[in-house]
Amino acid sequence: MAKKELKTLQDVENFKVDEDRLLYSANHEEIRQGLTTDIYFIKTREILNNLDLAETEVVVDIFTSGAGVLAGVNEVLNLLQEKDVKVWGLQEGSMMEKKEVVLRIEGDYNDFGIFETAMLGALASSSGWATAAANCKEAAAGTPVLCFGSRHLHPAVAPVMERSAIIGGVNGASCILGAKLAEKIPSGTVPHSLILTVGDTLKVAKAYDEIMPDGEPRTILVDTFKDEAEETLRIADELKERLDGVRLDTPSERGGVTPGMVKEIRARLDQAGHDYVNIFVSGGITPDRILKLKDCGVDGFGVGSYISGAEAINMTMDIKKINGEHIAKRGRIPGPTKNNRLKRLL
């Protein structure tokens, strides 16, 4: 049974954190209760109730601080779906301009104002991740890009990030829940830890080929023990046409993956009759590195920290109409900002 929303400071005081709590992240019910909101929205709700202004009808605009790809809209709609509100906005995945109104909400302020913190946060973070992903896809110019950024974030929000990256245009994601939320099949090979544990890349490759389902691409990590070109040919000579590709993830301590390395491996594969083997590159990949590597023979990129560490695109929510009258804080123009791109979403 759903717990009631916070309405008063007494409700806040009465809330106690369970001593056996496993993670510090908020669950869905806690967000819906208002436990992730800023305390001043609870004070606002209590004061409006006491002044008999709880049913004050407002129109609010949510606008963006920067241009990019809009994401997080669906989560906002999910938060508001049981509220008596009307919502207009841009569709998730839309390009947005700086200062553009991306969402408009009409209803009783005291009914939905408690969610301002959560709504703005969802839009800001998700849009930042989606925009970073779009930057990578633009640089890749058609070459597939996967998101590998979950390990750089708290596990509670990692799936949101990887779903946002897919909204931004990447082809897939390694995080199981993130990919599933975007209706994609999780993508990835095996970690260095497996190869280190087994002790030989070729042995891992043969086991991978034997054990994995036929529909699973045979892409093998080749930078763990030996020279990348040498290891690539060992694997290709053994698996032959069953080998889909190799992944290069050379650490920064050894200079990372370079254009010269990719060109050499591509040439050696082709000379040995393995021109069907793809080269997938990961490890510190950014749009700039994609531009330097994409024409050297790379067939796919794995991007992690560039997407997961993207700066949020801040969002602001302003009341622009109260009980039918145009209004705004100083410095802003009263009344809803015109945007013909907004469509009724709820």
Secondary structure, 3 states (H helix, E strand, C coil): CCCCCCCCHHHHHHCCCCCCCCCCCCCHHHHHHCCCCCHHHHHHHHHHHHCCCCCCEEEEEEEECCCEECCCHHHHHHHHCCCCCEEEECCCCCEECCCCEEEEEEEEHHHHHHHHHHHHHHHHHHHHHHHHHHHHHHHHCCCCEEECCHHHCCCCCHHHHHHHHHHCCCCEECCHHHHHHCCCCCCCCCCHHHHHHHCCHHHHHHHHHHHCCCCCCCEEECCCCCCHHHHHHHHHHHHHHHCCEEEECCCHHHCCCCHHHHHHHHHHHHHCCCCCCEEEEECCCCHHHHHHHHHHCCCEEEECHHHHCCCCCCEEEEEEEECCEECCCCCCCCCCCCCCCCEECC
